[in-house]
Amino acid sequence: MQSAPVDILALGEAMLEFNQTGEGGGRHYLQGFGGDTSNFAIAAARQGARVGYLSALGDDEHGRLLRALWDQEGVDHSGVATDAGGYTAVYFVNHDERGHHFSFMRVGSAAARMQPSHLPRERIAAAKVLHLSGISLAISPSACDTAYAAIDTARRAGVRVSFDTNLRLKLWPVDRARAVMTDVMRHCDILLPSVDDVAAITGLRDPDALVDWCLGLGAKVVALKLGHEGALVADPRQRWHIPPHACKHVDATGAGDTFGGAFITRLLAGDDLPTAGRYAAVAAALSTEGYGAVEPIPTAQRMREALEKR
């Protein structure tokens, strides 16, 4: 049976997560789920968007756990292949006074073995937004080719393309990241970069200069994530600084992904840029109040309660 069209399709790699807690002298890990574009998809679904995911998983228990998660969250995973020759990736999150740090087991994963021929192009053409990230491009050459093919399919069909930089220099050298991400960003409508990512690939530090650089590539909307300083959202005519939302910070593992999923969902719902930006900033802050990338992502109900208090 053919799946119904969705508002948002996200492309990338989902993983099983083991996140270090403050218990047991740092020897205890909480099992959860991650993968930036999967986190994004779940954040969007929790805000009410119709969301699908495109990827590949191994024929293993970790892959089955992820499918059960997407079923629970209402994320359509009919576009996620099962690859018996690959495996479902795993990562660990450790915390110290400098923040959170990631260690990955993903070389040769099922998602890294994705090919352009695996794409459900008719589903991409029927969506409203295609979302991907720098990690979607970096995990392997074939995954990068697959991402380019998905972007080409979306643009030919008039589907908007959303891109989050999510620069990970453990995956590729900065020169290649700069070249590939800059090229991809020229083909995107909505850019969701983090300030440290675009600073690393441009050499610029001033947020307004970074937004100008992104807009100069042709983006119609830019939401520059500034961490504890909030965000700067802009179109070619105007820009707004979005202040951070006060929260009880524990773990920021999925905060940027939550921001993106909430932001795109609210844009599709008809919010203007500053309203969508404020909503996304609150969602991102709330997502840091627990351990793990997925578990703390707020639901629409929790968002309503937080916004009423605000």
N, C-alpha and C positions, 0 to 999 in steps of 0.2 A: 504494500500500500504506500502511495506517495505521501510524504510528509507535507503538512500545511506550510505555507510561506511564513517566515518569521520577520520581525522588525530588524533584528541584529544577528549577524553571523560572525563569530569570532574564530580565528584560525591560529593554531599554535600547538604547544605541548602542555598537557596536564601531567601532574606528578603526585605521587604520594609524599607526604611531608612528615618529618619528625622534628618537632620544635622543642628546644631545650626550655624547661621551666625553671623556676627558682627553687625547686624542691630537691632534696637528696644531694645537696652539694653540687648541683649542676649535672648529676648523672641521670636524671629523669627526663624523658622526652615524651611529649604529647603527640600521638599519631593524628594527623589531619590530612588536608589536601592542599595542593597548590598548583603553580603554573600560571603565569601572569594573565594570559588571555582566558583561561578557565575561571580564574578569580573575577576578572572583568565580567564574564558572562553571567556568573552567579550573582554578582552585585546588581547587574541590570535586571535579571529575572526577579530578584527580591524587591526591586522597585516597580515591578509590574510590566516590564517589557517582554515581548515574545522573543525568545533567544534560542539560537542553535549554535552548535559547536562543530568545528571541522578539525580532525586530527587523526591519529592512529594510536592504538594501545596494543600491548602484548596480549597474548592469550594466556593470561595469568591472573592470580587472585587480586593483585593490585589494580589491574584494569577493570575487573568486575566490581571492585569497591568504588572506583570512579564512576562507572555507569550507574551504580545504585545511588551515588550522590547526585548525579545529574537528574535521575528520575525523581528523586526527592525534591530537588530544587526547581523542577519544571523546565530544565534545559534540554532541548531536543538534541540527542546525540546520534541520530540516524546517519549523520555525515562523518562519524568516527569509525574508521576501519579497525578490524582486528587483524594484526600481523603476527602470525605464528613464528616468523623469523626474527622478530624483534622482542623487546620487553618494555614494560611500563617503567618509566624513570622514577627515581627516588631522590629526595634531597633532605639535608639536615640544616636546621637553623640554630646557631649559637649566639648568645648574648653576652656583652660585656659593657664596660663604661663607654666604649666608642659606638655602641649601637648593635645592630644585628648583622650576622655574617652567614653566608651560605656555602655549603659544600654539596656538590652534585654527583650523582651516578646516572649519567645519561648518554654516554658515547655508545652509538649503535642502538639507541632506543627505537621503538616503533615509530614515534613521531619524527625522529631524525631520518627515517627511511621513506618519508612521504615523497610522492612523485606528482608532477602536474597532471598526469593521466588519471590520478585518483580523485580529482576534484569533481564534486557535483555542480557543474557549471550552471545548470538551470536553476538550482537553489540559490546560488550566489546572485544570479540575475534577477531573482524574484524578491530579494531582501531590500531593506531600506538603507542599511549601513553594513559594510564589511569592516571588521576591526582586526588588526594585527599589530605586532610589536617588533622591536629590534631583536628580541629573542626568537621570534618566529623565523627571522631571517638568518640568525647566527648559528643555529644548532647543527646545520649541515648544508653543503651545497645544494642537495636535492630539495631540502626544505625551503631554501632561499628561492630556488626556481619555482617551487610550488606557490610560494607567496607572490612572486611576480605574476604568475599565471592567474591567480585569484584576483589580483588588483586589475589586471588587464580585462578580465571578464566583467568585473564590477563596473569599470569605467565605460566599457562598451555598452553596458545596459543602463547607464545613468544612475548607478548605485553609488552613494557617497562612501568614501573610504576614510576610515579613522585609523590613526597610527600613534602608538605610545613608544617612545624611544627605548626605554628599559635597557640601557647600555650595560652589557656584562663583558668586561674585558678578559674574563677567564675563557670566554667562548671564541673571541676573535681579537686580533690586534687593532689598535685604535685607528690606524690608517685605513684598513679595510672597512671598519665600522663607519668611519667618516664618509668614505666613498659610497658605500652601499646605502646607508641610511639617508644621506643627502639626496641621492638619486631617487629613492623610494618616496621621500617626503615631497618631492616635486609632483608626485602623482596622487597626493592625498588632499582631501577636502578639510579634514579636521585633524589637527595635531595636538597631542597631549604629552608634551615633553616634560621631563624633570629638569630643573635648572642645572644640576650637576652634570647631567648627560650632555645637554647642548653646549655647556661651557667646555666640556672635554673635547667635543668635536669641532668647536668653532674658535676657541681661545677667548671668547667674550665672557664677561661676568655680569654686566649690568642687565637686569631683567628686561628693561625696555628695549635694549639693543638686541637681546635674544629673541624677543617677540618680533621685532622688526625683521630679523634674519629669517624667522619662520614664515612670516607673511610674505617676505620677498621671494620665497620658493613657490608661492602661489596658493597657500592655504587660505581658506575662507574663514576659518575659525581656529584660534589658538588658545589653549588653556595651559599656561606654564605653571607647573607645580613647584612651589617654593618651600616645601617642607613646613617647618614650624612658623614660617612667615605667611602662610596662606597660599594664594594663587593669584595669577594675573591673567585675566581672560580678555580676548580681543578679537575684533574683526578688522578689516582694512580701514574702517572709519573711526572706531572708538575703542577704548580699553578701560577696564575696571580692575582695581585691586580688591581681591576678596580676602578679608581678614581671617585668621585661623579661628576655629571653634574650640573653646576651652574643653579639655577632656582630661581623664585620668589615664595617661599614657602608660601602656605596658609593652606592646610589641607592634611595630609599624610594618610588619612583613607584607601585608596586602593593601596598605593604605592607598598607594597610587593607583592600583588596579580598581579599588572601590571608588575612588574619585572618578575615574574614567567611565566606569559602568553607570554610575549615578548621573554623571554629566550628560552622556549621550542619551540616556533614557529620558531625562527631563527636556532636552532639546527636541526629541521626537514627540514629546507630549505637548510641545508648543511654548515652553518657557523661553524668555529672552536670555541672552548670555549672562548678565549678572545674576539673574534669578537661578538659572541652572548652576552657575558657579558657586553660589552660596549654598545651595542644596548639596552639591557634591563635596564641598569643604566640610560640612557637618557630617556627611556619611563617612568621609575618610577619617575624620577625627574619632568618631564612634568605633570605627573598625580597629583602632589601636588600643582599645580598652580590654582586650583579652588576647590570649596566645593563639597563634595560628593565622594563616592567610584567609581562611574561609569562615570558621566558626563565628568570629566577632562581626562579620559584615552585617550591618543593620538591615532589618526588614523595613518595609514601607510603614508598618504600624509604629515601630520604634522611631522612625524618622518623623512621623507626625507628632509623636509625643515630645521629641527633642525640639522640634521647630516651634511647638506651642509654648514650651518653657522659655525658649529664646526670645 
